[in-house]
Amino acid sequence: MDEGRRRATGGPAAEERGAGLRAAVLAALRAAEGRRVSGGELARRLGVSRTAVWKAVEALRREGFPIEGVPRGGYVLLDRSDAPRSVDGGAGGGTEVGRTLFSEAKFASLLRTRVLGRVRRVFSEVPSTQDEAKRWAQEGAPHGALVLADAQTRGRGRHGRRWVTVPGRTLSFTLVLRYPLPLAEIPPLALTAAVALAETVVSFGGVPTLKWPNDLVLDGRKAGGILLEVEGEAERASWVLLGIGVNIGDISREIPPDLRPVVHSIAAHLAARGKEAPGREKFLAVLLEHLEVRLDEYVHEGFVSARRAFLSYAHPFRGAIRVKTTHGVVAGRMVGVGPRGELLLLPEDNPAKGANTHALLTLSAAEILGEV
């Protein structure tokens, strides 16, 4: 691992303390409402040294917060807007809001979970958050540990497909989960996480659907996905990597033209409804809250509630769909989701048309290709 790229160092405990101090300093400067606050006052209030305050301020500046410091005059936050922004020159000589780094301090100030995301590693760029999380899991990363990157050079989705991330606009992260579950009970975690993702979009005014097993769909186009990887032995999971990628900002000009008809973003979806998209920090904080509730519910109570919720969000195919299986492509109608997250498909050539439930196909290692 290139330690120079990581914004938090010194182990999980030190990482969380550093992020917590940055969040506390930022909150204090926001509360001052333009009044200068001395380093000594911040140090006394927060119970740390002046050097620690200075380091926190420097880290916040690197994240994009406009903090002005004057010797013996203190610090002041010049712009108390929620998100640090950078501006790129537009092709026509104007300007537009450009890519922004993920602000760990802002995220820490918004996080309300008990466990998920409390210990984290945030990178500017990695090949894959899944790979970084795997290494960390092998080193003993705790349950709920979060790996996030502004950019991935080799991000991947299901079936090894490449997942394209747009720096500053795509939210890409992986959680290390250490639920003591049998391997056979791991697959529904992906659908449960998809429900949490849909609920998060709804909380910001969106109207999402879910395409089995793990795609977030907005206005008929894919806006996010989930990748589940597990390591275990003796039929029990040692740890699970839950990777999630979501297009938050408008990515329409950042992706290849051939992808534009099939790829979408939270920002574009909400803009069409007269609503403003949240920043990545806010979206992630809310998503982790929903994930914590839904995943804990699954572990302690089973898949019943999440299964019902998934079906309520299920993408409304108008008729028969084509499904790629390990034995080839089959056409049929999706009639539900099984108790372990399987796709329940009634084949098109079934004369019973639903009367004989034994004719149903129960598919796990499959992929919906689209409508017939």
N, C-alpha and C positions, 0 to 999 in steps of 0.2 A: 504494500500500500504506500502511496506517495503521501507521507504525513504532511508535507508542505501545502497540500491542497486542502487539508481539512481545516475548518474554521474553529473547531473546538478540540482541545487536546488535553492530555493528562488523565485519561480514563473516564469511565462513565460518570462517576461522582463529580469529578472536576468539571466535566462538560456541562452537567446540569447546574452546578453552582455558578459557572460563568454565564450561562444563558439567563439564569435567574437574576443575577446582579445586573446584567444589561437591561433586562425587562424592568427592574426596580428603578434604575437610573432614568430610563426613558419615561416611566410613569411619573417620577418626581418632576422631571423637566416639563412634561405636558401639564401637570397640575399647577406649575408655577405661572402658566399663561403669559409667557413673554418676559417674566421677571428673571433676572440673573440669580443663579443659585451657586454659591461658592463650593469648591471641591471639599472644603472642610465641613461645611454644613451637610453635604450629601454623605460624606464619610461617617459623620456622627449619627445621622438619621438611619443609615443602613448598617451601621456596626462593622465597617470595613476600613481599610487604610485609604489615604488619599491616592496612593499609587494604584490601588485596585479600582478606584473611581476613574482615574485617568485612563487606565487600560480599557475599562468598560466604555468610556466616551469615545476612545479611538476606534474600538470595534464597531460602535454604532455609526460613526462617521463612515467607516468602510462599507457598511451596509446601505449607506445612502441618506442617513438622517442629517439634516443641516444644523449641526450644533456648533455654535460659535463660542470660543473661549477667550477670555481676556485675563492676563496676569493680574491677580488680586481683585479681579472683577467678577469671576465666576463663569458659569456656563448658561447659555440660553438656547432653547430650541426655536429656530427662526420660523419654521413652518410646522404647525402641529397637525397637519393632515395625517390620515391614518397610514398611508403607504408612501415609502420613499420612491421617488420616480427619477428616471433618467430620460433625457430627451435626445433623439437622433434627428439629424437633418433629413428632411423629406426630399424626394427626387425633384420636386418642383420648387425647391428653394424655401419651402415652409418647414414646419417642425411637426412632429407627432410624438405621442408618448411612446417611448421605446421600451426595450427589455429592462427588467429590474431584477436585481438579485433577491433571492428569498431572504427575508429578514428574520433571523432566528429570534432576535429580541422581541420583535412584534409578535411572532408566533407564541413565544413563551408567555407573553402578557395576556394572550387570548385563550390559552389552553386550560381546559376545565376537567380533564380526565383524571382518574385515580392512578392509572398505570400506563396506558398506551401513550407513547411519545414522550414520556417523562425523561427517559434516558435516550439520547439521540446523537447521531453523527450527521453533520450537514456538509455537503461538498459542493464546490462550484461545478465540477465535472468528474464523472467516473465512466468507465465502460458500461457498467450496469449496476443499479442499486441491488438487484438480486444477488449478484456475485459478491458485492461488498458485505451484504447482510449475511451471506453464507459463511464468509470468512469470520465475521464477527461472532456468529452463532457457534462456530467451531471453537472459538476462543472463550466461549462462555457468556455471550451476551444474554442479559436477563429477559424475561418475558416482557413483551411490550416495547422492546428496543426499536428505535426508528432510524432508518437510513434514508436520507433524502439528498437529491442532487438537482442543481439547476439544469444540468444537461447530461445526457447519456450518449456515448458514442456507439454503444452496441446494446441498446435497450432491446428487450425481446418480449413477445407475447406468447400466447398458446401456440403449440406445435412448432416452436422455434422461430416463428415469424418475427421480423424486425418491427419494433415499436419506435416510431419517429417522435422525438421530443423537440419542442421549440423552446429554447432557453428563455426564461422569464415569463412564459405563457403556459407551458405544460407543467402540471404538478406530477412529479414522478417520485415514488417512495416505496419502501419495503418495510414491513413490520416482522419482527421475530416473535413468533408465538410458541409458547411452551405449554400448551394444554395437554393434560395426560389422557389422550384419546387413543382408542384403537385405530389402526390405519384405515379400517373400513369406514370409520365415521368422519374422516377428514374431508372428503369431497363436498359435503353440504356447506362447509365453511365458505367456499367461493360464492355460492348463491346467497348465503347469509350476508356476506360482505357486500354483494351487489345490492341487496335490499337497503343496507345502510347508506350506500352511495346514492341510490335513488331518493331516499328520505332526505338526504342532505340537499340535493338539487331542489326538491320540493320546498324545503325551508327557505330557499332564496327566491321562490316564485316560479320555478321551472316546472315543466310537465314532461317528466322522463318516462321511458319504457325500458324494459330489460329484455335483451335477446339471450336466450339460454345458450351457455350457462353463465356468461360473465361480461356481456357487452352492455355498456350504457348507451342508449339510443335517444337522440333528441331530433325531433322533426324528421325522423326516418334515416338519420345519419349517425354514424358511430362517433361518440365524444369521449369514450373512456373504456377501459378494460381492466380485467383482474387476472393475475397469474398466481397460481398456487403451486408451491413445491414443498415436498416433505422429505424429511430424513428420519428413519426409524429402524428399529430392529425388534425381533420377537413380537411382531404384529402390533407394536405400539409406537406412536410418533415420539421422536426425541425432540424435534422442533419443526415448525412449519414456517415457511416464508410466504407472506401475503404481500404480493406486489400489486400496486395500483397506479395506473396512469390516467390522468384526466386533462383534457384541454380546457383550461380556464379562460385565458385570454384569446382574442381573435387571432386565429392562425391562418386565415384564408390566403394571405399573401406570402406565407412562409413555407407552404407545402407545395409539392409538385402539382401541376394542373390536373393530372389524371386522378388525384386523390380528392380534389375539392368537391365533387358531387357526392362523395360517400363519407366524408369526414366533417365533423362539426365541433363547435366549442360552446362552453357555458355562456361566454360573453355574447356571442352572436344570437344564441337561442333566447337569452333574456332581453337583449336589445330589441328583438322583434316583438317583445311583449311590453316594451316601455320600461324595463327594469335594468338596473345597473348590476354588473357582475361583481362579486366579492373579490378581494385580493386572494392570492394563493394561501397566504397565512391564515386568513379568516376561514376560508373554505376547508383547509386541512384541520384546523382546530375543531370546527363543527363536525366534520366527517369522523374524526377520531372519537368524539363523544357518541355519535350514533353507532360506530363500530364497537365501542366498548360495551354498550348496552346490548346490542344484538348478538355479539359473539359470546358474552357471558350467559345470555339467555339460552343460546344453543347448547353450550357446554352443560348447563345445569338443568335445562328443561326439554332439550331436544329440538327437532327441526320443525315442529308443528306450526308455530307462530310465523317463523321466517318463510316457511313453505307457502303458507297462505298469503303472506305479504308479497312474495315473489310472483305468485300467480296473478295478484291484483295489478302488478306492474308489467306483466308479460306482454311483449310486443304483439299487437293484434294483427297477426297474419290473416289475410283475407280468405285464404283457402289452403290448398295443399302446399307443403314445403319440400324442398330437396335436402336430404341429410346425408352427409358423408360419414360412413362407418368404416370399421376395420375390414369389412367384407365388401365394400363398394358403396354406391350411392342408392338410396332408397327414397321414394316419394310417399308422403302421407300427411295426415293432419295431427298437429300437436294437440294432445288432449289433456296434458297435465305434466306434473313433475312428481317423481317417485319419492319414497321416504328417505332415500339417500342421495337425492338430487338428480336422479336419472331423468332423461327425457322420455316421456311416454308418447309413443307415436302409433297411430292407427294407419297401417299401410293402405295406399290407394286401391290396391287390388283386393281388399278384404270385402267380401260380399255382405258381411254382417253389418257393416257401417256402424260399428259401436256396440252392437247387441252382445257380441261375444268378447268379453274382456280378455280371454285367453289369447286372442289374436293380436293383442297389443305388443308392440316391440318396446323393450326396456333398454334404453341406450345410455351408456356412460361415456365411453371414449368415442365421441361423435362431434360433428360440427354442422350447424345449420348453414347451408349454402345460400338459401333464399327461397322465394316462392316459385312454384312450378310455372 
